[in-house]
Amino acid sequence: MIKIKTYTISNSLLTNELLATYIDLFWKEVFHQLTKGPSMQHLMLMCKIFFNAHNIEVGYRTLGHLRRVNYEDKELFTEYLQERLGYLNESYTSNSLDEIAFSYIVKEGMAIDNRRLLQDVSDKSLATHRFNNMNLPISMNPSDYGTVIGTTNFETFTRYFVTDNRKVFQLDITFDGSISNVTVLGASDLKWTDTEFNSGFKREIGKSTIYFMDGEAVLRKQLLNAKPFKNLKEVNNLSHSHPKVGGNLS
């Protein structure tokens, strides 16, 4: 289950000190509670910042990529986000904030080999996932599918035609960008629907629903075939026989 912990910030600029304060608060209020259980757990964790509502052009930004962290990795995670902050453009530090949010998923066991990820502040390349022997972009952005070769506006959505030189995609995207109905044109006629949520989006494709955060599949649900229930015949005349009690004892 994807969870979000949000902190409201009153018109402050994002600094290393502010970032460290709220990471420490998240660790105390959320992560510390997990360590009280009988089993070891870690988090898949991502940080987003929401800028002042008056600055519509900026909106919200992802500060760091999705990372697996253990409880003792607080300092590493703080250093990772602070280094990311220095790596990003000045709009992150020159616009006032409204909120800072941590999206997370609780996972059993300890995260291993995560030190390298917490030291890699570079941006990710576009991720894909495999479905029906096809690599599909993990994105709701038409340009991530290839070259946009045409657009048509309808009453409630924009239709994009995109080619990657092998396939042609048709993407019907609502004006607010929250829903994208995608069709691979041609013989396959593969279709799916992407729906945005606060921390990523879900893809309903075939009998599967896949939840993506920061280009990674974090949850999968699949509709399984089941045999239909059989109707049982009603039996009206049931007799109840009871064993006789008594008799001669020798």
Buried (B, 14 or more C-beta within 10 A) or exposed (E): EBEEBBBEBEEEEBEBEBBBBBBEBBBEEBBEEBEEEEEBBBBBBBBBBBBBEEEEEBEBBBBBBBBBBBBEBBEBBBBBBBBBBEEBEEEBBEBBBBBBBBBBBBBEEEBEEBEEBBEBBEEEEEBBBEBEEEEBBBBBEBEBBBEBEEEEEEEEBBBBBBBEEEBBBBBBBBEEEEBBBBBBEEEEEBEBBBBBBEBBBBBBBEEEBBBBBBBBBBBEEEEEEEEEEEEEEEEEEEEEEEEEEEEEEE
